[in-house]
């Protein structure tokens, strides 16, 4: 039986990869990170290169283990990546860098139906990140999944620019996107144009998915990275939206016809040394099925609002979500959900 099949963000979850903080590494500085993740006056960042603080890794592993065990008690198959040393050096003909982490499997591999798509990520340090999931990808391929990888981008210096007001730091020179720039709703996919995804990336994805799918560009949501702290698709006809980023003029077309929950202000859970995500990582929820979602336990107002919309909440803790830049949606990759390809627009 093919183990890979997931068409949307909400159908009942059957199998999932949960990432790991083990061997996470703060990569060497380079122009891409300077333009996308750091302001140039963040002078201390060179001192952070290398391992994350020990307690960040330890406590995150505790939180992720509890998350995995909780999903297993619901009958969901949970897979974890094998150890992978991200501090190691790698290079192309043009540049050399070290890696980042296996904490966010959501970022490097996109699942659309039975396809596993390794995406052309925006940062050099994440160039080979999907390799960290290699054993799992091989196993899923052997089970019948279609396994493909986008053309490897060059990621040359001129791809990046210091962003000025309203301008993106990523140019449209070659296809680029992180998998977390995309949300799936059956035949409709949202593709956020941002500092980690450009129009050529959207066109490439659209070209390989073919005419059965519409890959909608989302412009001007926010200039930073991924879509999953901005929009969450909770079930057919219901979306959770970030009120600081989404409005009537930039709202993706078909979402205008859906019911919308405006996310209340997220509680700031803080961070250690440097934050790889904003407070809005608090709305980075994982749907277990159309009526159940995993939400960070400190986001009490969000939990109350979801419950009012008949979504039960499994409250769990991810103490270093901001430090590592990922909540429950980021740290997972849904491999299989029941249900089939449908049109929800
Ligand atoms: O809103 O800071 C969080 C990262 C989600 N993958 C943010 C992006």
py3Dmol code that shows the C-alpha trace and the ligand (Angstrom):
import py3Dmol

protein = """\
ATOM      1  CA  UNK A   1       0.000   0.000   0.000  1.00  0.00           C
ATOM      2  CA  UNK A   2       1.259   3.504  -0.788  1.00  0.00           C
ATOM      3  CA  UNK A   3       2.080   5.155   2.546  1.00  0.00           C
ATOM      4  CA  UNK A   4       1.946   8.727   1.228  1.00  0.00           C
ATOM      5  CA  UNK A   5      -1.408  10.415   0.657  1.00  0.00           C
ATOM      6  CA  UNK A   6      -2.365  13.822   1.957  1.00  0.00           C
ATOM      7  CA  UNK A   7      -4.382  16.350  -0.022  1.00  0.00           C
ATOM      8  CA  UNK A   8      -5.151  19.016   2.534  1.00  0.00           C
ATOM      9  CA  UNK A   9      -4.374  20.375   5.995  1.00  0.00           C
ATOM     10  CA  UNK A  10      -7.281  18.855   7.953  1.00  0.00           C
ATOM     11  CA  UNK A  11      -8.382  15.337   6.939  1.00  0.00           C
ATOM     12  CA  UNK A  12      -7.951  12.692   9.701  1.00  0.00           C
ATOM     13  CA  UNK A  13      -4.230  12.221  10.277  1.00  0.00           C
ATOM     14  CA  UNK A  14      -2.882   8.675   9.959  1.00  0.00           C
ATOM     15  CA  UNK A  15       0.911   9.049   9.683  1.00  0.00           C
ATOM     16  CA  UNK A  16       3.213  11.967  10.394  1.00  0.00           C
ATOM     17  CA  UNK A  17       6.902  12.811  10.674  1.00  0.00           C
ATOM     18  CA  UNK A  18       7.816  14.836  13.768  1.00  0.00           C
ATOM     19  CA  UNK A  19      11.161  16.627  13.562  1.00  0.00           C
ATOM     20  CA  UNK A  20      13.947  16.664  16.107  1.00  0.00           C
ATOM     21  CA  UNK A  21      16.042  19.396  17.714  1.00  0.00           C
ATOM     22  CA  UNK A  22      19.007  17.039  18.084  1.00  0.00           C
ATOM     23  CA  UNK A  23      22.064  18.234  16.168  1.00  0.00           C
ATOM     24  CA  UNK A  24      20.449  21.568  15.322  1.00  0.00           C
ATOM     25  CA  UNK A  25      23.101  24.072  14.297  1.00  0.00           C
ATOM     26  CA  UNK A  26      23.221  27.837  13.886  1.00  0.00           C
ATOM     27  CA  UNK A  27      24.756  28.090  10.416  1.00  0.00           C
ATOM     28  CA  UNK A  28      27.666  30.274   9.355  1.00  0.00           C
ATOM     29  CA  UNK A  29      26.604  33.778   8.414  1.00  0.00           C
ATOM     30  CA  UNK A  30      26.043  34.467   4.737  1.00  0.00           C
ATOM     31  CA  UNK A  31      24.306  36.962   2.497  1.00  0.00           C
ATOM     32  CA  UNK A  32      21.068  34.962   2.285  1.00  0.00           C
ATOM     33  CA  UNK A  33      20.604  34.837   6.038  1.00  0.00           C
ATOM     34  CA  UNK A  34      21.622  38.475   6.342  1.00  0.00           C
ATOM     35  CA  UNK A  35      18.907  39.491   3.899  1.00  0.00           C
ATOM     36  CA  UNK A  36      16.164  37.032   4.941  1.00  0.00           C
ATOM     37  CA  UNK A  37      16.513  36.349   8.655  1.00  0.00           C
ATOM     38  CA  UNK A  38      18.732  38.938  10.273  1.00  0.00           C
ATOM     39  CA  UNK A  39      19.105  42.639  10.218  1.00  0.00           C
ATOM     40  CA  UNK A  40      22.608  43.674   9.299  1.00  0.00           C
ATOM     41  CA  UNK A  41      23.064  45.333  12.680  1.00  0.00           C
ATOM     42  CA  UNK A  42      22.638  41.987  14.500  1.00  0.00           C
ATOM     43  CA  UNK A  43      26.359  41.972  15.206  1.00  0.00           C
ATOM     44  CA  UNK A  44      26.212  39.321  17.867  1.00  0.00           C
ATOM     45  CA  UNK A  45      25.013  36.633  15.505  1.00  0.00           C
ATOM     46  CA  UNK A  46      28.475  35.477  14.566  1.00  0.00           C
ATOM     47  CA  UNK A  47      28.965  34.538  18.238  1.00  0.00           C
ATOM     48  CA  UNK A  48      25.963  32.231  18.138  1.00  0.00           C
ATOM     49  CA  UNK A  49      27.227  30.069  15.269  1.00  0.00           C
ATOM     50  CA  UNK A  50      27.323  26.366  16.139  1.00  0.00           C
ATOM     51  CA  UNK A  51      25.196  24.402  18.596  1.00  0.00           C
ATOM     52  CA  UNK A  52      22.019  25.841  20.112  1.00  0.00           C
ATOM     53  CA  UNK A  53      22.058  26.073  23.943  1.00  0.00           C
ATOM     54  CA  UNK A  54      21.917  22.657  25.566  1.00  0.00           C
ATOM     55  CA  UNK A  55      18.686  23.329  27.505  1.00  0.00           C
ATOM     56  CA  UNK A  56      16.908  24.461  24.332  1.00  0.00           C
ATOM     57  CA  UNK A  57      17.659  21.104  22.711  1.00  0.00           C
ATOM     58  CA  UNK A  58      16.913  19.027  25.833  1.00  0.00           C
ATOM     59  CA  UNK A  59      13.603  20.694  26.607  1.00  0.00           C
ATOM     60  CA  UNK A  60      12.515  20.630  22.983  1.00  0.00           C
ATOM     61  CA  UNK A  61      13.225  16.901  22.779  1.00  0.00           C
ATOM     62  CA  UNK A  62      11.063  16.419  25.874  1.00  0.00           C
ATOM     63  CA  UNK A  63       8.247  18.450  24.318  1.00  0.00           C
ATOM     64  CA  UNK A  64       8.483  16.674  20.954  1.00  0.00           C
ATOM     65  CA  UNK A  65       8.519  13.239  22.629  1.00  0.00           C
ATOM     66  CA  UNK A  66       5.365  14.059  24.537  1.00  0.00           C
ATOM     67  CA  UNK A  67       3.812  15.400  21.314  1.00  0.00           C
ATOM     68  CA  UNK A  68       4.742  12.140  19.523  1.00  0.00           C
ATOM     69  CA  UNK A  69       3.418   9.954  22.365  1.00  0.00           C
ATOM     70  CA  UNK A  70       0.159  11.914  22.470  1.00  0.00           C
ATOM     71  CA  UNK A  71      -0.403  11.415  18.743  1.00  0.00           C
ATOM     72  CA  UNK A  72       0.421   7.707  19.100  1.00  0.00           C
ATOM     73  CA  UNK A  73      -2.274   7.311  21.750  1.00  0.00           C
ATOM     74  CA  UNK A  74      -4.703   8.627  19.126  1.00  0.00           C
ATOM     75  CA  UNK A  75      -3.636   5.777  16.824  1.00  0.00           C
ATOM     76  CA  UNK A  76      -1.473   7.956  14.570  1.00  0.00           C
ATOM     77  CA  UNK A  77       1.806   6.495  13.264  1.00  0.00           C
ATOM     78  CA  UNK A  78       4.626   8.852  14.217  1.00  0.00           C
ATOM     79  CA  UNK A  79       8.027   8.667  12.536  1.00  0.00           C
ATOM     80  CA  UNK A  80      11.159  10.513  13.660  1.00  0.00           C
ATOM     81  CA  UNK A  81      14.199  11.311  11.514  1.00  0.00           C
ATOM     82  CA  UNK A  82      17.506   9.485  12.015  1.00  0.00           C
ATOM     83  CA  UNK A  83      20.361  11.527  13.527  1.00  0.00           C
ATOM     84  CA  UNK A  84      21.939  13.943  11.055  1.00  0.00           C
ATOM     85  CA  UNK A  85      24.873  16.223  11.915  1.00  0.00           C
ATOM     86  CA  UNK A  86      23.926  19.644  10.592  1.00  0.00           C
ATOM     87  CA  UNK A  87      27.174  21.281  11.690  1.00  0.00           C
ATOM     88  CA  UNK A  88      28.994  19.624   8.791  1.00  0.00           C
ATOM     89  CA  UNK A  89      30.240  21.710   5.915  1.00  0.00           C
ATOM     90  CA  UNK A  90      28.947  21.413   2.356  1.00  0.00           C
ATOM     91  CA  UNK A  91      29.432  23.387  -0.823  1.00  0.00           C
ATOM     92  CA  UNK A  92      28.501  23.997  -4.431  1.00  0.00           C
ATOM     93  CA  UNK A  93      30.982  25.376  -6.971  1.00  0.00           C
ATOM     94  CA  UNK A  94      30.101  28.877  -5.786  1.00  0.00           C
ATOM     95  CA  UNK A  95      29.757  28.839  -2.008  1.00  0.00           C
ATOM     96  CA  UNK A  96      30.302  26.829   1.137  1.00  0.00           C
ATOM     97  CA  UNK A  97      28.200  26.662   4.299  1.00  0.00           C
ATOM     98  CA  UNK A  98      27.070  24.563   7.274  1.00  0.00           C
ATOM     99  CA  UNK A  99      23.553  23.193   7.811  1.00  0.00           C
ATOM    100  CA  UNK A 100      20.609  24.139  10.039  1.00  0.00           C
ATOM    101  CA  UNK A 101      18.361  21.456  11.525  1.00  0.00           C
ATOM    102  CA  UNK A 102      15.823  18.617  11.257  1.00  0.00           C
ATOM    103  CA  UNK A 103      13.379  20.426  13.547  1.00  0.00           C
ATOM    104  CA  UNK A 104      10.939  21.500  10.795  1.00  0.00           C
ATOM    105  CA  UNK A 105      10.262  18.704   8.285  1.00  0.00           C
ATOM    106  CA  UNK A 106       7.423  20.953   7.036  1.00  0.00           C
ATOM    107  CA  UNK A 107       9.935  23.291   5.421  1.00  0.00           C
ATOM    108  CA  UNK A 108      11.886  21.098   3.009  1.00  0.00           C
ATOM    109  CA  UNK A 109       9.403  18.479   1.731  1.00  0.00           C
ATOM    110  CA  UNK A 110       5.910  19.137   0.377  1.00  0.00           C
ATOM    111  CA  UNK A 111       3.352  16.331   0.272  1.00  0.00           C
ATOM    112  CA  UNK A 112       0.646  16.658  -2.382  1.00  0.00           C
ATOM    113  CA  UNK A 113      -1.406  13.482  -2.688  1.00  0.00           C
ATOM    114  CA  UNK A 114       1.137  10.681  -3.202  1.00  0.00           C
ATOM    115  CA  UNK A 115       3.928  13.063  -4.193  1.00  0.00           C
ATOM    116  CA  UNK A 116       6.899  13.878  -1.977  1.00  0.00           C
ATOM    117  CA  UNK A 117       8.415  17.054  -3.374  1.00  0.00           C
ATOM    118  CA  UNK A 118      11.822  18.246  -2.153  1.00  0.00           C
ATOM    119  CA  UNK A 119      11.575  22.010  -2.539  1.00  0.00           C
ATOM    120  CA  UNK A 120      14.222  24.511  -3.735  1.00  0.00           C
ATOM    121  CA  UNK A 121      14.814  26.244  -0.410  1.00  0.00           C
ATOM    122  CA  UNK A 122      15.787  29.892  -0.148  1.00  0.00           C
ATOM    123  CA  UNK A 123      18.750  29.603   2.212  1.00  0.00           C
ATOM    124  CA  UNK A 124      22.092  27.978   1.419  1.00  0.00           C
ATOM    125  CA  UNK A 125      22.258  26.376   4.868  1.00  0.00           C
ATOM    126  CA  UNK A 126      19.073  24.459   4.017  1.00  0.00           C
ATOM    127  CA  UNK A 127      20.196  23.314   0.543  1.00  0.00           C
ATOM    128  CA  UNK A 128      20.446  19.630   1.473  1.00  0.00           C
ATOM    129  CA  UNK A 129      18.064  19.666   4.433  1.00  0.00           C
ATOM    130  CA  UNK A 130      15.698  17.084   2.902  1.00  0.00           C
ATOM    131  CA  UNK A 131      18.641  14.649   3.007  1.00  0.00           C
ATOM    132  CA  UNK A 132      18.092  14.473   6.771  1.00  0.00           C
ATOM    133  CA  UNK A 133      14.843  12.555   6.029  1.00  0.00           C
ATOM    134  CA  UNK A 134      16.436  10.325   3.410  1.00  0.00           C
ATOM    135  CA  UNK A 135      15.731   6.937   5.011  1.00  0.00           C
ATOM    136  CA  UNK A 136      12.082   7.812   5.468  1.00  0.00           C
ATOM    137  CA  UNK A 137      11.790   9.182   1.927  1.00  0.00           C
ATOM    138  CA  UNK A 138      13.338   5.993   0.526  1.00  0.00           C
ATOM    139  CA  UNK A 139      10.885   3.893   2.496  1.00  0.00           C
ATOM    140  CA  UNK A 140       7.931   5.961   1.322  1.00  0.00           C
ATOM    141  CA  UNK A 141       9.180   5.730  -2.266  1.00  0.00           C
ATOM    142  CA  UNK A 142       9.414   1.940  -1.928  1.00  0.00           C
ATOM    143  CA  UNK A 143       5.785   1.929  -0.753  1.00  0.00           C
ATOM    144  CA  UNK A 144       4.720   3.566  -4.027  1.00  0.00           C
ATOM    145  CA  UNK A 145       5.024   7.319  -3.456  1.00  0.00           C
ATOM    146  CA  UNK A 146       6.101   9.587  -6.298  1.00  0.00           C
ATOM    147  CA  UNK A 147       9.359  11.214  -5.172  1.00  0.00           C
ATOM    148  CA  UNK A 148      10.687  14.281  -6.912  1.00  0.00           C
ATOM    149  CA  UNK A 149      12.976  17.192  -6.280  1.00  0.00           C
ATOM    150  CA  UNK A 150      12.863  20.690  -7.725  1.00  0.00           C
ATOM    151  CA  UNK A 151      15.826  21.887  -9.802  1.00  0.00           C
ATOM    152  CA  UNK A 152      18.623  22.748  -7.377  1.00  0.00           C
ATOM    153  CA  UNK A 153      18.850  26.552  -7.268  1.00  0.00           C
ATOM    154  CA  UNK A 154      22.186  28.317  -7.644  1.00  0.00           C
ATOM    155  CA  UNK A 155      21.587  30.635  -4.664  1.00  0.00           C
ATOM    156  CA  UNK A 156      24.173  33.106  -5.892  1.00  0.00           C
ATOM    157  CA  UNK A 157      24.723  36.432  -4.157  1.00  0.00           C
ATOM    158  CA  UNK A 158      22.587  38.348  -6.640  1.00  0.00           C
ATOM    159  CA  UNK A 159      19.471  36.364  -5.667  1.00  0.00           C
ATOM    160  CA  UNK A 160      19.347  38.302  -2.406  1.00  0.00           C
ATOM    161  CA  UNK A 161      19.036  41.982  -1.722  1.00  0.00           C
ATOM    162  CA  UNK A 162      18.821  44.061   1.417  1.00  0.00           C
ATOM    163  CA  UNK A 163      15.087  44.666   1.694  1.00  0.00           C
ATOM    164  CA  UNK A 164      13.884  48.186   1.744  1.00  0.00           C
ATOM    165  CA  UNK A 165      10.388  49.270   2.660  1.00  0.00           C
ATOM    166  CA  UNK A 166       7.884  46.934   1.025  1.00  0.00           C
ATOM    167  CA  UNK A 167      10.487  45.214  -1.135  1.00  0.00           C
ATOM    168  CA  UNK A 168      11.245  41.495  -0.858  1.00  0.00           C
ATOM    169  CA  UNK A 169      14.822  40.398  -0.113  1.00  0.00           C
ATOM    170  CA  UNK A 170      14.471  37.468  -2.535  1.00  0.00           C
ATOM    171  CA  UNK A 171      14.552  38.170  -6.274  1.00  0.00           C
ATOM    172  CA  UNK A 172      12.710  36.233  -8.944  1.00  0.00           C
ATOM    173  CA  UNK A 173      15.799  34.882 -10.720  1.00  0.00           C
ATOM    174  CA  UNK A 174      15.216  31.113 -10.420  1.00  0.00           C
ATOM    175  CA  UNK A 175      12.509  28.884  -8.842  1.00  0.00           C
ATOM    176  CA  UNK A 176      12.678  29.153  -5.049  1.00  0.00           C
ATOM    177  CA  UNK A 177      10.329  28.071  -2.282  1.00  0.00           C
ATOM    178  CA  UNK A 178      10.301  26.471   1.125  1.00  0.00           C
ATOM    179  CA  UNK A 179       7.572  23.834   1.417  1.00  0.00           C
ATOM    180  CA  UNK A 180       6.071  25.876   4.285  1.00  0.00           C
ATOM    181  CA  UNK A 181       5.290  28.664   1.818  1.00  0.00           C
ATOM    182  CA  UNK A 182       2.466  26.373   0.666  1.00  0.00           C
ATOM    183  CA  UNK A 183      -0.880  25.309   2.170  1.00  0.00           C
ATOM    184  CA  UNK A 184      -3.047  22.643   0.587  1.00  0.00           C
ATOM    185  CA  UNK A 185      -6.812  22.635   0.167  1.00  0.00           C
ATOM    186  CA  UNK A 186      -7.417  19.835  -2.333  1.00  0.00           C
ATOM    187  CA  UNK A 187      -7.317  21.207  -5.872  1.00  0.00           C
ATOM    188  CA  UNK A 188      -6.418  24.660  -4.538  1.00  0.00           C
ATOM    189  CA  UNK A 189      -3.050  25.442  -3.021  1.00  0.00           C
ATOM    190  CA  UNK A 190      -1.946  28.726  -1.507  1.00  0.00           C
ATOM    191  CA  UNK A 191       1.587  29.782  -2.377  1.00  0.00           C
ATOM    192  CA  UNK A 192       2.956  32.697  -0.417  1.00  0.00           C
ATOM    193  CA  UNK A 193       5.286  35.018  -2.309  1.00  0.00           C
ATOM    194  CA  UNK A 194       7.740  36.133   0.388  1.00  0.00           C
ATOM    195  CA  UNK A 195      11.414  36.103   1.278  1.00  0.00           C
ATOM    196  CA  UNK A 196      11.369  32.276   1.005  1.00  0.00           C
ATOM    197  CA  UNK A 197       9.225  31.831  -2.108  1.00  0.00           C
ATOM    198  CA  UNK A 198       9.088  33.589  -5.477  1.00  0.00           C
ATOM    199  CA  UNK A 199       6.862  33.561  -8.566  1.00  0.00           C
ATOM    200  CA  UNK A 200       9.173  31.214 -10.488  1.00  0.00           C
ATOM    201  CA  UNK A 201       8.873  28.780  -7.580  1.00  0.00           C
ATOM    202  CA  UNK A 202       5.090  28.980  -7.835  1.00  0.00           C
ATOM    203  CA  UNK A 203       5.257  28.401 -11.596  1.00  0.00           C
ATOM    204  CA  UNK A 204       7.503  25.375 -11.164  1.00  0.00           C
ATOM    205  CA  UNK A 205       5.153  23.826  -8.605  1.00  0.00           C
ATOM    206  CA  UNK A 206       2.164  24.531 -10.823  1.00  0.00           C
ATOM    207  CA  UNK A 207       3.964  22.972 -13.822  1.00  0.00           C
ATOM    208  CA  UNK A 208       4.589  19.675 -12.082  1.00  0.00           C
ATOM    209  CA  UNK A 209       1.160  19.452 -10.422  1.00  0.00           C
ATOM    210  CA  UNK A 210      -0.588  20.065 -13.733  1.00  0.00           C
ATOM    211  CA  UNK A 211      -4.047  21.232 -14.682  1.00  0.00           C
ATOM    212  CA  UNK A 212      -5.882  19.439 -11.868  1.00  0.00           C
ATOM    213  CA  UNK A 213      -4.540  22.023  -9.406  1.00  0.00           C
ATOM    214  CA  UNK A 214      -4.624  25.775  -8.968  1.00  0.00           C
ATOM    215  CA  UNK A 215      -1.576  27.198  -7.218  1.00  0.00           C
ATOM    216  CA  UNK A 216      -2.740  30.629  -6.051  1.00  0.00           C
ATOM    217  CA  UNK A 217      -0.070  33.267  -5.435  1.00  0.00           C
ATOM    218  CA  UNK A 218      -0.528  35.169  -2.160  1.00  0.00           C
ATOM    219  CA  UNK A 219       1.120  38.567  -2.396  1.00  0.00           C
ATOM    220  CA  UNK A 220       1.811  41.114   0.323  1.00  0.00           C
ATOM    221  CA  UNK A 221       0.780  38.981   3.292  1.00  0.00           C
ATOM    222  CA  UNK A 222       4.075  39.776   4.984  1.00  0.00           C
ATOM    223  CA  UNK A 223       7.610  39.983   3.729  1.00  0.00           C
ATOM    224  CA  UNK A 224       9.150  37.434   6.033  1.00  0.00           C
ATOM    225  CA  UNK A 225       9.137  33.678   5.587  1.00  0.00           C
ATOM    226  CA  UNK A 226       6.383  31.020   5.737  1.00  0.00           C
ATOM    227  CA  UNK A 227       2.590  31.043   5.406  1.00  0.00           C
ATOM    228  CA  UNK A 228       1.744  28.869   8.412  1.00  0.00           C
ATOM    229  CA  UNK A 229       1.889  31.632  11.015  1.00  0.00           C
ATOM    230  CA  UNK A 230      -0.401  33.734   8.822  1.00  0.00           C
ATOM    231  CA  UNK A 231      -3.106  31.366   7.534  1.00  0.00           C
ATOM    232  CA  UNK A 232      -4.293  28.012   8.929  1.00  0.00           C
ATOM    233  CA  UNK A 233      -6.850  25.956   7.011  1.00  0.00           C
ATOM    234  CA  UNK A 234      -8.819  24.201   9.748  1.00  0.00           C
ATOM    235  CA  UNK A 235     -11.515  22.395   7.795  1.00  0.00           C
ATOM    236  CA  UNK A 236     -13.449  22.893   4.553  1.00  0.00           C
ATOM    237  CA  UNK A 237     -14.843  26.420   4.719  1.00  0.00           C
ATOM    238  CA  UNK A 238     -13.004  27.548   7.884  1.00  0.00           C
ATOM    239  CA  UNK A 239      -9.683  29.414   8.035  1.00  0.00           C
ATOM    240  CA  UNK A 240      -7.735  30.987  10.885  1.00  0.00           C
ATOM    241  CA  UNK A 241      -6.155  34.285   9.784  1.00  0.00           C
ATOM    242  CA  UNK A 242      -3.491  36.582  11.192  1.00  0.00           C
ATOM    243  CA  UNK A 243      -5.110  40.025  11.619  1.00  0.00           C
ATOM    244  CA  UNK A 244      -1.762  41.835  11.352  1.00  0.00           C
ATOM    245  CA  UNK A 245      -1.025  40.336   7.960  1.00  0.00           C
ATOM    246  CA  UNK A 246      -4.256  39.413   6.185  1.00  0.00           C
ATOM    247  CA  UNK A 247      -6.895  41.909   5.095  1.00  0.00           C
ATOM    248  CA  UNK A 248      -9.609  42.245   2.455  1.00  0.00           C
ATOM    249  CA  UNK A 249      -7.183  43.403  -0.209  1.00  0.00           C
ATOM    250  CA  UNK A 250      -4.593  40.610   0.109  1.00  0.00           C
ATOM    251  CA  UNK A 251      -6.873  37.763   1.199  1.00  0.00           C
ATOM    252  CA  UNK A 252      -6.515  34.692  -1.039  1.00  0.00           C
ATOM    253  CA  UNK A 253      -9.525  34.508  -3.376  1.00  0.00           C
ATOM    254  CA  UNK A 254     -11.318  31.367  -2.274  1.00  0.00           C
ATOM    255  CA  UNK A 255     -10.790  32.136   1.442  1.00  0.00           C
ATOM    256  CA  UNK A 256     -13.064  35.157   0.945  1.00  0.00           C
ATOM    257  CA  UNK A 257     -15.919  32.693   0.545  1.00  0.00           C
ATOM    258  CA  UNK A 258     -14.946  30.720   3.674  1.00  0.00           C
ATOM    259  CA  UNK A 259     -15.767  31.485   7.306  1.00  0.00           C
ATOM    260  CA  UNK A 260     -12.838  33.234   8.913  1.00  0.00           C
ATOM    261  CA  UNK A 261     -11.510  33.294  12.450  1.00  0.00           C
ATOM    262  CA  UNK A 262      -9.294  36.267  13.199  1.00  0.00           C
ATOM    263  CA  UNK A 263      -6.545  35.051  15.472  1.00  0.00           C
ATOM    264  CA  UNK A 264      -6.467  36.916  18.803  1.00  0.00           C
ATOM    265  CA  UNK A 265      -3.119  38.404  19.856  1.00  0.00           C
ATOM    266  CA  UNK A 266      -0.728  35.533  20.543  1.00  0.00           C
ATOM    267  CA  UNK A 267       0.888  35.218  23.953  1.00  0.00           C
ATOM    268  CA  UNK A 268       4.620  35.834  23.627  1.00  0.00           C
ATOM    269  CA  UNK A 269       6.348  32.712  24.908  1.00  0.00           C
ATOM    270  CA  UNK A 270       9.776  34.393  24.687  1.00  0.00           C
ATOM    271  CA  UNK A 271      13.026  33.081  23.295  1.00  0.00           C
ATOM    272  CA  UNK A 272      16.664  32.379  24.129  1.00  0.00           C
ATOM    273  CA  UNK A 273      19.410  34.446  22.448  1.00  0.00           C
ATOM    274  CA  UNK A 274      17.657  34.896  19.090  1.00  0.00           C
ATOM    275  CA  UNK A 275      14.106  34.390  17.788  1.00  0.00           C
ATOM    276  CA  UNK A 276      13.743  32.559  14.475  1.00  0.00           C
ATOM    277  CA  UNK A 277      10.034  33.368  14.529  1.00  0.00           C
ATOM    278  CA  UNK A 278       7.605  36.054  15.620  1.00  0.00           C
ATOM    279  CA  UNK A 279       4.971  35.729  18.364  1.00  0.00           C
ATOM    280  CA  UNK A 280       2.588  34.544  15.624  1.00  0.00           C
ATOM    281  CA  UNK A 281       4.156  31.100  15.766  1.00  0.00           C
ATOM    282  CA  UNK A 282       1.421  30.732  18.419  1.00  0.00           C
ATOM    283  CA  UNK A 283      -1.153  30.276  15.621  1.00  0.00           C
ATOM    284  CA  UNK A 284       0.942  27.528  14.007  1.00  0.00           C
ATOM    285  CA  UNK A 285      -1.526  24.743  14.799  1.00  0.00           C
ATOM    286  CA  UNK A 286      -1.653  21.158  13.563  1.00  0.00           C
ATOM    287  CA  UNK A 287      -5.067  19.759  12.635  1.00  0.00           C
ATOM    288  CA  UNK A 288      -5.523  16.128  13.672  1.00  0.00           C
ATOM    289  CA  UNK A 289      -8.903  16.056  11.951  1.00  0.00           C
ATOM    290  CA  UNK A 290     -11.549  18.667  11.036  1.00  0.00           C
ATOM    291  CA  UNK A 291     -12.674  18.841  14.684  1.00  0.00           C
ATOM    292  CA  UNK A 292      -9.405  18.525  16.600  1.00  0.00           C
ATOM    293  CA  UNK A 293      -6.205  20.578  16.573  1.00  0.00           C
ATOM    294  CA  UNK A 294      -2.952  20.672  18.542  1.00  0.00           C
ATOM    295  CA  UNK A 295      -2.408  24.192  19.887  1.00  0.00           C
ATOM    296  CA  UNK A 296       0.305  25.596  22.187  1.00  0.00           C
ATOM    297  CA  UNK A 297      -1.113  25.372  25.706  1.00  0.00           C
ATOM    298  CA  UNK A 298      -0.384  29.029  26.539  1.00  0.00           C
ATOM    299  CA  UNK A 299      -2.527  30.391  23.690  1.00  0.00           C
ATOM    300  CA  UNK A 300      -5.644  30.382  25.874  1.00  0.00           C
ATOM    301  CA  UNK A 301      -7.626  32.963  23.931  1.00  0.00           C
ATOM    302  CA  UNK A 302      -7.029  31.157  20.641  1.00  0.00           C
ATOM    303  CA  UNK A 303      -8.028  27.866  22.268  1.00  0.00           C
ATOM    304  CA  UNK A 304     -11.292  29.402  23.491  1.00  0.00           C
ATOM    305  CA  UNK A 305     -12.120  30.801  20.057  1.00  0.00           C
ATOM    306  CA  UNK A 306     -11.406  27.490  18.325  1.00  0.00           C
ATOM    307  CA  UNK A 307     -13.624  25.662  20.807  1.00  0.00           C
ATOM    308  CA  UNK A 308     -16.392  28.139  20.099  1.00  0.00           C
ATOM    309  CA  UNK A 309     -16.083  27.059  16.449  1.00  0.00           C
ATOM    310  CA  UNK A 310     -16.457  23.409  17.498  1.00  0.00           C
ATOM    311  CA  UNK A 311     -12.792  22.567  17.168  1.00  0.00           C
ATOM    312  CA  UNK A 312     -11.563  20.588  20.174  1.00  0.00           C
ATOM    313  CA  UNK A 313      -8.051  21.432  21.229  1.00  0.00           C
ATOM    314  CA  UNK A 314      -5.220  19.225  22.397  1.00  0.00           C
ATOM    315  CA  UNK A 315      -3.078  21.695  24.351  1.00  0.00           C
ATOM    316  CA  UNK A 316       0.619  20.819  24.276  1.00  0.00           C
ATOM    317  CA  UNK A 317       3.764  22.762  25.045  1.00  0.00           C
ATOM    318  CA  UNK A 318       6.639  23.674  22.761  1.00  0.00           C
ATOM    319  CA  UNK A 319       8.834  25.800  25.015  1.00  0.00           C
ATOM    320  CA  UNK A 320      11.323  26.896  22.388  1.00  0.00           C
ATOM    321  CA  UNK A 321       9.034  27.420  19.404  1.00  0.00           C
ATOM    322  CA  UNK A 322      10.317  30.982  18.916  1.00  0.00           C
ATOM    323  CA  UNK A 323      13.965  30.155  19.521  1.00  0.00           C
ATOM    324  CA  UNK A 324      13.901  27.359  16.943  1.00  0.00           C
ATOM    325  CA  UNK A 325      11.366  29.000  14.649  1.00  0.00           C
ATOM    326  CA  UNK A 326       8.604  26.429  14.539  1.00  0.00           C
ATOM    327  CA  UNK A 327       5.299  25.448  16.166  1.00  0.00           C
ATOM    328  CA  UNK A 328       3.243  22.269  15.798  1.00  0.00           C
ATOM    329  CA  UNK A 329       2.583  22.706  12.069  1.00  0.00           C
ATOM    330  CA  UNK A 330       6.258  23.458  11.299  1.00  0.00           C
ATOM    331  CA  UNK A 331       7.654  20.543  13.302  1.00  0.00           C
ATOM    332  CA  UNK A 332       5.503  18.004  11.466  1.00  0.00           C
ATOM    333  CA  UNK A 333       5.004  16.688   7.965  1.00  0.00           C
ATOM    334  CA  UNK A 334       1.738  14.897   7.412  1.00  0.00           C
ATOM    335  CA  UNK A 335       2.480  11.832   5.321  1.00  0.00           C
ATOM    336  CA  UNK A 336      -0.983  10.336   5.215  1.00  0.00           C
ATOM    337  CA  UNK A 337      -4.463  11.594   5.935  1.00  0.00           C
ATOM    338  CA  UNK A 338      -7.646   9.743   5.048  1.00  0.00           C
ATOM    339  CA  UNK A 339      -9.849  11.361   2.420  1.00  0.00           C
ATOM    340  CA  UNK A 340      -9.350  12.096  -1.225  1.00  0.00           C
ATOM    341  CA  UNK A 341      -8.725  14.905  -3.685  1.00  0.00           C
ATOM    342  CA  UNK A 342     -11.620  17.348  -3.647  1.00  0.00           C
ATOM    343  CA  UNK A 343     -12.542  20.828  -4.717  1.00  0.00           C
ATOM    344  CA  UNK A 344     -13.207  23.161  -1.773  1.00  0.00           C
ATOM    345  CA  UNK A 345     -13.114  26.532  -3.487  1.00  0.00           C
TER     346      UNK A 345
END
"""
ligand_1 = """\
8
LIG
O 5.674 34.396 11.717
O 7.686 34.479 12.380
C 7.135 31.479 11.684
C 7.699 30.291 10.918
C 6.673 29.383 10.461
N 7.203 28.225 9.732
C 6.800 33.951 11.724
C 7.135 32.723 10.885
"""
view = py3Dmol.view(width=600, height=400)
view.addModel(protein, "pdb")
view.setStyle({"model": 0}, {"cartoon": {"style": "trace"}})
view.addModel(ligand_1, "xyz")
view.setStyle({"model": 1}, {"stick": {}})
view.zoomTo()
view.show()
